[in-house]
Amino acid sequence: MNEKNVTKSPVFPAGKQWEVRKRPGVYESDVTAMIRGMLQDESIREDQRNAWERWRNDPEGLRR
């Protein structure tokens, strides 16, 4: 893997809490609401985008 393209995942302080705010009028689990709230954090969104790109472009993943 090319080391210059590897980004470090964000590190949050122990006990960090994300607000769980469900959307009104639709069913949404607590977990889904929490993850949606977490993805509003730019560092988490960028980290997950990079993880998806690594997974999607990994030719070894097709051989597993």
C-alpha positions in Angstrom: 0.0 0.0 0.0 1.3 3.5 -0.8 2.1 5.0 2.6 1.6 8.6 1.5 -2.1 8.0 0.7 -2.8 6.5 4.2 -4.6 8.8 6.5 -4.9 8.3 10.2 -8.3 7.8 11.7 -9.5 10.5 14.0 -9.0 10.0 17.8 -11.6 11.2 20.2 -11.3 11.6 24.0 -12.5 8.7 26.1 -16.2 9.1 26.9 -17.0 11.2 23.8 -20.7 11.2 23.2 -22.5 12.0 20.0 -26.0 13.4 20.1 -28.7 10.9 19.2 -31.4 13.0 17.4 -33.9 10.9 15.6 -35.7 12.3 12.5 -39.3 13.1 13.3 -42.1 11.3 11.4 -40.0 8.2 10.3 -38.8 5.1 12.1 -35.1 5.3 12.9 -33.2 3.2 15.4 -31.0 4.7 18.1 -28.0 3.2 16.4 -28.9 4.7 13.0 -29.5 8.1 14.5 -26.2 7.9 16.3 -24.2 7.0 13.2 -26.0 9.7 11.2 -25.0 12.2 13.8 -21.4 10.9 13.9 -21.1 11.3 10.1 -21.9 15.0 10.5 -18.4 15.2 12.0 -16.1 16.0 9.0 -13.2 14.0 10.3 -15.3 10.9 10.7 -16.9 11.4 7.3 -13.5 11.8 5.6 -12.1 8.7 7.4 -15.0 6.6 6.3 -14.8 7.8 2.7 -11.1 6.9 2.7 -11.8 3.5 4.2 -14.5 2.8 1.5 -12.0 3.9 -1.3 -9.3 1.6 0.1 -11.8 -1.4 0.4 -13.3 -0.7 -3.1 -9.9 -0.5 -4.8 -8.2 -3.4 -3.0 -7.7 -6.2 -5.6 -6.7 -8.6 -2.8 -10.3 -8.2 -1.3 -11.6 -10.0 -4.4 -9.4 -13.0 -3.7 -10.3 -13.6 -0.1 
